[in-house]
Amino acid sequence: MPSALPDGDVAPPDGALPEAALRGLGKRPFGVYVHVPFCATRCGYCDFNTYTAAELASSPASPQSWLEGLRAELTLAAKVLGTPPAANTVFVGGGTPSLLGAAGLTDVLNAIRDTVGLAPDAEVTTESNPESTSQEFFDKIREAGYTRVSLGMQSAAPHVLAVLDRTHTPGRAVTAAAEARRAGFDHVNLDLIYGTPGETAADLALSLDAVLAAGVDHVSAYALIVEDGTALARKIARGALPAPDDDVLADRYEQVDTALSAVGLHWYEVSNWATEPKAWCHHNLGYWHNADWWGAGPGAHSHVGGVRWWNVKHPARYAATLASGQSPAAARETLTAEDQHLERVMLELRLVDGLPVDVLPEAAQKEAHRAAEEGLLDKAALAGVNGRFGRCVLTFKGRLLADAVVRRLT
């Protein structure tokens, strides 16, 4: 039976979408996200929909049943979409996709090719844990058709990794990035987390030096968020660790931006830096520009033509639902015009190109000009050129206060 979440509508068992949602399909970028729910261990800060082998020990769920379910969902996607547009981007995330090995990731990409299709020049990314990769791994996934690798580095300081419960050795991420380069990957990303309890400016400098030594063309750096229900949240609640400090987080962000900008890695989204537009993560740009994507896998979210839905979370239920011939969607919602406007402001404002000011109502446009006077938005960009409407582009100060600027413009 189809199920519903408190904030969503019942999802039809066949996964069918309204005709209005399918209108224009293919005229917008189309991506495929694949969620791999498996991890070797659970990191203390993570609240993603992931499971260790121990957590699945009493369950019929396995990588093989997950892959069978994935193939079934992608077949369903092709049916629901009619004549699906070939995917412009693919992003395999998790979890730890590299635990599937090169053979498993090759099977994932082949499943996409055989169902919805893959554009000839598609960007194809997989996340990887440095500890579950090797030169052979990168050689084989490059041969399979992956074009981009994102490596979870988090920090180069051992004591910071220990607080995060990360299992990789500090230097392994840099070595893995070099292996990916040798395999022929032009686009390699390293993920950093800053603001971990106990991290100093010197610790972050060590991490940044390691990133720069790796010679990657893309860096993602995120402020640590303490999510409810995680081991890290419990440690902070009982006083074993201090909570992240907003002023320290701002200092760390400035440290990241200064170091990366100095060597030609420029921000294009508040938490992402790259050497040039070709190095940007175009799959994520699809999210930020409200394009279409099908999210396959347990707990994955999808969006097509203003309809958003999300799958059941547990891998066993996911596989069983698809084996019974039904859609794994737990619930869905149709975005109103107001919803879509709010999301456009929230997401596009985070980008280096900003948000066209003329999409804002008059009151919000006035607020944008006040924000520019306060140094939160770029005055020149807002003024426009040759009488044309300008754009709301965050200044450095505005990036530090991006959420507050969004609230002012909505």
C-alpha positions, 0 to 999 in steps of 0.5 A, a space after each residue: 500500500 502507498 504511504 504518506 508522511 505527515 507533510 506529504 500527499 499519498 504517492 500512487 503505487 505506480 509512481 505516475 506523475 501529473 501530466 502538468 509535471 511532465 510538460 516541458 520535460 527535456 527542455 530543462 536539465 535532467 539529472 539522476 541521483 543514486 543513493 547508496 545507503 551503506 557505510 563501513 562505520 557511522 560517523 558521529 556527526 552524520 544523520 544521513 540515511 545510511 546503515 552499517 553492516 551491523 545495523 543490517 545484520 538482522 535484515 534481508 537488505 544487502 548491496 545485491 538486493 539494493 542493486 536489484 531494487 535500483 534497476 527496478 526503480 530506474 526501469 519505473 522511472 523510464 516508464 513514468 517519464 514516457 520518453 525520458 531525456 538522457 541524463 545530463 548529470 549523474 551523482 552517486 552519493 551516500 553513504 559510501 558508494 566506493 564500498 560497492 567497488 568499481 564493479 558495483 559502480 559500473 553496474 550502477 552506471 550501466 543501469 542508468 544507461 539501459 533505462 533513462 539513458 545517458 547524454 554523451 557529454 554527461 557529468 558523472 560523479 561518485 562520492 568516495 571514502 578515501 579508505 575504500 579506494 585505490 589506483 585500480 578502483 579509479 582506473 576502472 570507474 574512469 573506464 566505466 564512464 565516471 568523469 568526476 570524483 568527490 572525496 570526503 577529506 573533512 580534515 587533515 588533523 588527526 584529533 579533528 577526524 577523531 571527534 568526527 569519528 572518521 576512520 581514514 588516515 589524514 594523508 589518504 585523501 590527498 593520495 586518493 586525489 592523486 590516484 584519481 588524477 592519474 586515472 584520467 579524472 580532470 575533475 576531483 573534489 575534496 570535502 572539508 568540514 570546519 568548526 569541529 569542536 577542538 579545531 584550531 585555526 592552525 588545524 584548518 590551515 593544515 587541512 587547507 595546505 593538504 588540499 592545495 597540495 592535492 592540486 584538485 580543481 574543486 573544494 567543498 567546505 561546510 560548517 559543522 552542523 550538529 544534527 539532533 539524534 547524532 552521537 556528536 549531538 549527545 556528546 555536546 548535550 552532556 558537556 563532553 564537547 563544546 558546541 560550535 561557535 558562530 563567530 569562530 565559524 565565520 572566522 574559519 569560513 574567511 580563512 577557507 575563502 582567503 586560502 582558496 581564492 589566493 590560488 585561483 579556486 573561486 567561490 561559485 556557491 556559498 560552500 563551493 569553490 572551483 578553478 573555472 566553470 567547467 569544474 563546477 558541480 553541474 549536478 548540484 547546479 541542477 538542484 540550485 536552479 530547480 531543474 528536474 532530477 530522479 532520485 533513486 535509492 532508499 530515502 532519495 528525493 526527486 523533483 520533476 516539473 514542480 512535483 517532489 517526492 521521496 522514497 521509503 528509507 529502509 533498504 529492505 523495505 525499498 527492495 521489497 516494495 520494488 520487487 512487488 512491482 510498486 513505486 518506492 515513493 513514500 509520499 509527495 507534494 506539488 509545489 505551489 507558486 509561492 513554494 517555488 518562489 521561496 526556493 528560488 530565492 533560497 537557492 539562487 541567492 547562494 550562487 555567484 551569479 545571484 538572483 535577478 532582482 526583478 523576480 522579487 516583489 516590490 517590497 523585497 526589491 526595496 529590501 534588497 537595496 537596503 541590504 546593498 547599503 548594508 554591504 550584504 549585496 553587491 551594489 554594482 550588480 544590483 544596479 544592473 547595466 544599461 538600464 537592465 534589471 540587476 542581480 542580487 549577488 552576495 558580498 563576502 559579508 552577505 555570504 556569512 549571513 546568507 540565511 538572514 539575507 534570504 529571510 529579508 528577501 522573502 
